[in-house]
Amino acid sequence: MTGAPCKIRLDRDDDFQLTGKRHDFRADWRVGYDDTGRVGAYDVMLNARCGCSVDLSLGVVDRAMFHASNAYWLPDVHIGSRRLKTNTVSNTAFRGFGGPQGMIAIERVMDAIARERGLDPLDVRKANFYRLGADRTPYGQQVEDCETLPALIEELEASSDYRARRRAIAAFNAQSQILKRGLALTPVMFGISFTLIHLNQAGALVHVYSDGSIHLNHGGTEMGQGLFTKVAQIVAEEFGVPLDWVRITATNTAKVPNASPTAASSGSDINGMAAQAGARRIKRRMAEVAASHWGVAPKDVVFRDGRVFGGNASMSFGELAKMCRLHRVSLSAAGYYKTPEIHWDRVHATGKPFFYFAFGAACSEVVIDTLTGEMKVLRVDILHDVGASLNPALDLGQVEGAFVQGMGWLTTEELVFDPRGRLATHAPATYKIPVASDAPPEFHTRLHMRPNPIDSIYRSKAVGEPPLMLAISVYSAILDAVHAVKPGGQPRLEAPCTPESILNAIQSLGA
């Protein structure tokens, strides 16, 4: 024992086996519905494999329960969960944080109802959406923006040519014995906020220097998602200066203490608001100096294009910063933000745990080989709700990347454990993540940019986690193709939909 720190670099196989995984679920459900497919009652038990320790299973499984209704109004509902301790690696947080597991269960229900009643699955989904007068979630929160999703679905249904393609696929399947195609259009409704309420807060530190340059630090972590760019854009917008005047440095607890995790898709929301608060404090001080200099009211001072205007006069932003320095006016401020209105009573399972909801929809078409179980995604059309986007290019990348990541989760990324709980699929040779060739050859992605009715940062919406659940459309499309083998049955299709899983589903039809 030397007492000195050491660094351990794990072998890739060891790293695969030791690292926590996404919780795998088994959903046991019963549903009651009428002849139009409208649900009257839903009872679901979400059984989650948590692994050998608690880790983040509490929050993950709670969020699965929150999202067990997805975008649907369930007038009589019971949602239960079992958190199962097993002899496998401790499962942990991953993009979606339980939301995907809860959503896929209710989407499987919608598909089952459609098959049972001989209805189009999209029509069953549309019949069950939240709507005015039927806008309360199972945990009692009102969906204040419930008109957004139906409009989004109608737009995607038209732009993807859903009805004509469904007729064409039916004709194809009627004459093709081996290859079968499937099509599905599924919705996403994802709550934005940490369900552990105290985490919904953020801080930021903003400095303006006498040459007009700006330094920014906040509590969010940049992991390739573009958070630093978005928050820097917010500060640049507040001061009316070019983006390259803002320098942002890596998250540092010496500058911004007690930061919340960069998770729950809230990074831009809370850190952006904190940075905006700090910038506005400095901006008010600067405006007062300019107003006094020009003899105008502070409210008449305008910051834009790297300059400051008041009445008929103007000066550069840097000149005003230097003037503030000479007048002994502080050009430094700490910004702070806490998400308003949210509350959650976990004991009674009621409250408003989410500040708002992000919506989206995807239409996916697949083809399967009924002899080998092979599957290929042929075309994907996505329309995703980002509010008044802070950066459409970044958001587009997030949506497409999340979809492909979700597609991997549902089609190829199979976890196999031996009886002793050891992971057998612990290398790239056995654990298949999606690669470039797995992306659909036709991939149409558009952003639905309607300002958020809730007072988020510049009326934008979070885009980190919600698009991952768009890939559920691929699962439903595979189910649709399997169903074409023997219409009328209810195939048992397990995710991930590997060739073995698809063949087992076909066999479960008795075909």
VENSULJO-V198682 format. One record per residue. N is the residue number from 1. RES is the residue in one letter. SS is DSSP state (a for helix, b for strand, c for the rest). PSI is psi in whole degrees, 0 to 359 (* if undefined). NEAR is the number of other ideal C-beta (glycine too) atoms within 10 Angstrom. Layout:
n,res,ss,psi,near
N,RES,SS,PSI,NEAR
N,RES,SS,PSI,NEAR
//
This chain:
n,res,ss,psi,near
1,M,c,113,3
2,T,c,341,5
3,G,c,2,4
4,A,c,148,5
5,P,c,152,5
6,C,c,159,5
7,K,c,134,4
8,I,c,125,5
9,R,c,112,7
10,L,c,146,11
11,D,c,146,8
12,R,a,318,11
13,D,a,317,11
14,D,a,319,12
15,D,a,316,11
16,F,a,317,18
17,Q,a,326,18
18,L,a,332,12
19,T,c,138,13
20,G,c,148,17
21,K,c,172,18
22,R,c,138,20
23,H,c,126,27
24,D,c,143,18
25,F,b,153,22
26,R,b,125,14
27,A,b,123,19
28,D,b,122,12
29,W,b,157,17
30,R,b,147,11
31,V,b,143,18
32,G,b,139,11
33,Y,b,165,20
34,D,c,186,11
35,D,c,340,7
36,T,c,357,12
37,G,c,5,21
38,R,c,128,15
39,V,b,134,23
40,G,b,328,12
41,A,b,145,13
42,Y,b,129,24
43,D,b,119,15
44,V,b,140,22
45,M,b,120,15
46,L,b,110,23
47,N,b,116,16
48,A,b,130,22
49,R,b,112,20
50,C,b,340,24
51,G,b,204,22
52,C,c,355,13
53,S,c,171,12
54,V,c,314,11
55,D,c,233,17
56,L,c,22,19
57,S,a,327,24
58,L,a,307,14
59,G,a,323,18
60,V,a,311,24
61,V,a,325,25
62,D,a,315,21
63,R,a,327,26
64,A,a,321,26
65,M,a,319,21
66,F,a,323,24
67,H,c,16,27
68,A,c,346,28
69,S,c,350,24
70,N,c,244,26
71,A,c,19,28
72,Y,b,142,24
73,W,c,123,20
74,L,c,100,25
75,P,c,329,12
76,D,c,112,11
77,V,b,144,19
78,H,b,121,13
79,I,b,117,23
80,G,b,167,12
81,S,b,152,20
82,R,b,128,14
83,R,b,107,16
84,L,b,125,16
85,K,b,127,13
86,T,c,174,14
87,N,c,35,11
88,T,c,174,21
89,V,c,148,22
90,S,c,116,18
91,N,c,157,24
92,T,c,196,18
93,A,c,146,19
94,F,c,165,18
95,R,c,119,20
96,G,c,330,27
97,F,c,45,28
98,G,c,335,28
99,G,a,313,25
100,P,a,320,28
101,Q,a,322,27
102,G,a,321,26
103,M,a,321,25
104,I,a,331,25
105,A,a,312,24
106,I,a,330,26
107,E,a,326,24
108,R,a,324,19
109,V,a,314,24
110,M,a,319,29
111,D,a,319,23
112,A,a,319,18
113,I,a,316,23
114,A,a,317,20
115,R,a,319,19
116,E,a,325,14
117,R,a,0,14
118,G,c,34,9
119,L,c,161,16
120,D,c,130,15
121,P,a,326,25
122,L,a,322,23
123,D,a,323,14
124,V,a,318,24
125,R,a,314,26
126,K,a,326,19
127,A,a,340,18
128,N,a,2,26
129,F,b,152,20
130,Y,c,143,25
131,R,b,169,14
132,L,c,130,8
133,G,c,345,8
134,A,b,62,15
135,D,c,27,16
136,R,b,130,14
137,T,c,166,24
138,P,c,338,19
139,Y,c,12,22
140,G,c,1,13
141,Q,c,137,20
142,Q,b,134,11
143,V,c,99,24
144,E,c,346,13
145,D,c,38,21
146,C,c,349,20
147,E,a,347,15
148,T,a,313,22
149,L,a,312,24
150,P,a,320,16
151,A,a,320,13
152,L,a,317,20
153,I,a,316,24
154,E,a,319,12
155,E,a,316,14
156,L,a,322,23
157,E,a,319,18
158,A,a,313,10
159,S,a,332,13
160,S,c,355,23
161,D,c,44,12
162,Y,a,311,20
163,R,a,315,12
164,A,a,320,9
165,R,a,325,17
166,R,a,320,20
167,R,a,318,10
168,A,a,322,14
169,I,a,321,20
170,A,a,320,13
171,A,a,319,10
172,F,a,312,14
173,N,a,329,20
174,A,a,331,8
175,Q,a,354,6
176,S,c,118,13
177,Q,c,326,9
178,I,c,311,9
179,L,b,134,16
180,K,b,139,22
181,R,b,154,21
182,G,b,153,25
183,L,b,140,25
184,A,b,143,27
185,L,b,114,25
186,T,b,151,29
187,P,b,166,28
188,V,b,134,31
189,M,b,112,27
190,F,b,128,30
191,G,b,136,26
192,I,b,113,25
193,S,c,158,23
194,F,c,134,25
195,T,c,346,23
196,L,c,99,16
197,I,a,324,16
198,H,a,346,8
199,L,a,349,18
200,N,c,65,22
201,Q,b,156,18
202,A,b,156,29
203,G,b,160,23
204,A,b,154,31
205,L,b,126,20
206,V,b,131,28
207,H,b,136,16
208,V,b,128,29
209,Y,c,162,15
210,S,c,349,15
211,D,c,2,12
212,G,c,355,17
213,S,c,157,16
214,I,b,135,23
215,H,b,136,16
216,L,b,137,24
217,N,b,140,23
218,H,b,177,32
219,G,c,2,25
220,G,c,154,29
221,T,c,128,16
222,E,c,121,16
223,M,c,27,11
224,G,c,357,8
225,Q,c,355,21
226,G,c,15,21
227,L,a,314,22
228,F,a,320,21
229,T,a,315,18
230,K,a,315,26
231,V,a,323,29
232,A,a,323,21
233,Q,a,320,20
234,I,a,314,25
235,V,a,318,29
236,A,a,320,19
237,E,a,319,17
238,E,a,320,20
239,F,a,354,24
240,G,c,39,16
241,V,c,162,24
242,P,c,152,11
243,L,a,324,11
244,D,a,0,9
245,W,a,346,18
246,V,b,124,26
247,R,b,124,13
248,I,b,136,20
249,T,c,159,12
250,A,c,149,9
251,T,c,132,18
252,N,c,120,13
253,T,c,346,9
254,A,c,339,6
255,K,c,314,18
256,V,c,103,21
257,P,c,165,9
258,N,c,40,9
259,A,c,145,22
260,S,c,160,20
261,P,c,152,14
262,T,c,89,22
263,A,c,182,17
264,A,c,23,25
265,S,c,18,26
266,S,c,8,26
267,G,a,309,27
268,S,a,323,31
269,D,a,304,28
270,I,a,320,32
271,N,a,325,31
272,G,a,318,29
273,M,a,320,25
274,A,a,316,29
275,A,a,320,33
276,Q,a,318,22
277,A,a,316,19
278,G,a,316,26
279,A,a,321,24
280,R,a,328,17
281,R,a,315,16
282,I,a,318,24
283,K,a,321,22
284,R,a,318,12
285,R,a,316,19
286,M,a,321,23
287,A,a,324,22
288,E,a,320,16
289,V,a,315,20
290,A,a,319,25
291,A,a,318,17
292,S,a,322,12
293,H,a,322,16
294,W,a,351,18
295,G,c,37,9
296,V,c,172,17
297,A,c,145,12
298,P,a,327,16
299,K,a,343,8
300,D,a,1,13
301,V,c,128,22
302,V,b,134,14
303,F,b,119,19
304,R,b,151,13
305,D,c,34,13
306,G,c,10,15
307,R,b,169,16
308,V,b,131,29
309,F,b,143,18
310,G,b,116,20
311,G,c,232,12
312,N,c,6,7
313,A,b,160,12
314,S,b,161,16
315,M,b,164,17
316,S,b,157,14
317,F,a,320,24
318,G,a,322,19
319,E,a,319,16
320,L,a,320,25
321,A,a,318,24
322,K,a,321,16
323,M,a,319,18
324,C,a,320,20
325,R,a,316,16
326,L,a,332,9
327,H,c,10,12
328,R,c,48,6
329,V,c,129,14
330,S,c,133,12
331,L,c,32,17
332,S,b,141,14
333,A,b,145,19
334,A,b,129,15
335,G,b,149,25
336,Y,b,145,14
337,Y,b,140,21
338,K,b,137,13
339,T,c,125,21
340,P,c,165,9
341,E,c,336,11
342,I,c,147,20
343,H,b,156,10
344,W,b,124,21
345,D,b,99,11
346,R,c,326,14
347,V,c,316,6
348,H,c,0,9
349,A,c,46,14
350,T,b,154,15
351,G,b,196,16
352,K,b,81,17
353,P,c,344,24
354,F,c,137,24
355,F,c,322,22
356,Y,b,177,23
357,F,b,141,26
358,A,b,140,26
359,F,b,164,26
360,G,b,170,31
361,A,b,151,28
362,A,b,142,30
363,C,b,118,26
364,S,b,141,29
365,E,b,133,28
366,V,b,164,27
367,V,b,139,20
368,I,b,151,28
369,D,b,115,16
370,T,c,350,19
371,L,c,326,11
372,T,c,343,11
373,G,c,1,18
374,E,c,150,14
375,M,b,146,22
376,K,b,135,15
377,V,b,122,24
378,L,b,321,15
379,R,b,143,17
380,V,b,133,27
381,D,b,126,24
382,I,b,139,27
383,L,b,114,23
384,H,b,137,29
385,D,b,116,27
386,V,c,11,27
387,G,b,212,26
388,A,c,92,14
389,S,c,136,21
390,L,c,326,25
391,N,c,95,17
392,P,a,325,11
393,A,a,315,10
394,L,a,317,19
395,D,a,321,26
396,L,a,318,18
397,G,a,320,16
398,Q,a,317,24
399,V,a,311,23
400,E,a,319,18
401,G,a,318,15
402,A,a,320,25
403,F,a,312,28
404,V,a,322,22
405,Q,a,316,18
406,G,a,324,25
407,M,a,320,28
408,G,a,317,18
409,W,a,321,25
410,L,a,352,20
411,T,a,325,26
412,T,c,335,18
413,E,c,80,19
414,E,c,132,17
415,L,c,124,17
416,V,c,124,11
417,F,b,145,18
418,D,c,174,9
419,P,c,336,6
420,R,c,2,7
421,G,c,11,12
422,R,c,139,13
423,L,b,125,20
424,A,c,332,13
425,T,c,79,16
426,H,c,28,20
427,A,c,160,12
428,P,c,339,10
429,A,c,335,7
430,T,c,340,12
431,Y,c,111,16
432,K,c,108,16
433,I,c,158,12
434,P,c,145,19
435,V,c,179,10
436,A,a,322,6
437,S,a,346,7
438,D,a,343,15
439,A,c,141,15
440,P,c,140,19
441,P,c,330,10
442,E,b,112,11
443,F,b,100,14
444,H,b,114,14
445,T,b,129,18
446,R,b,152,14
447,L,b,134,18
448,H,b,100,22
449,M,c,77,16
450,R,c,127,17
451,P,c,137,13
452,N,c,125,24
453,P,c,343,13
454,I,c,147,17
455,D,c,71,12
456,S,c,180,24
457,I,a,114,24
458,Y,a,26,19
459,R,a,29,16
460,S,b,174,22
461,K,c,151,33
462,A,c,149,28
463,V,c,14,30
464,G,c,302,26
465,E,c,321,25
466,P,a,320,28
467,P,a,343,31
468,L,a,325,29
469,M,a,351,29
470,L,a,334,27
471,A,a,349,29
472,I,a,335,27
473,S,a,329,30
474,V,a,316,29
475,Y,a,312,27
476,S,a,327,29
477,A,a,321,31
478,I,a,317,28
479,L,a,319,26
480,D,a,319,25
481,A,a,319,30
482,V,a,319,29
483,H,a,329,24
484,A,c,341,20
485,V,c,320,18
486,K,c,87,13
487,P,c,141,11
488,G,c,339,9
489,G,c,173,16
490,Q,c,88,14
491,P,c,149,23
492,R,c,98,12
493,L,c,112,21
494,E,c,142,14
495,A,c,142,22
496,P,c,148,18
497,C,c,69,26
498,T,c,168,18
499,P,a,320,15
500,E,a,317,12
501,S,a,318,20
502,I,a,317,25
503,L,a,320,18
504,N,a,322,16
505,A,a,318,23
506,I,a,319,23
507,Q,a,327,12
508,S,a,344,16
509,L,c,346,16
510,G,c,20,8
511,A,c,*,11
//
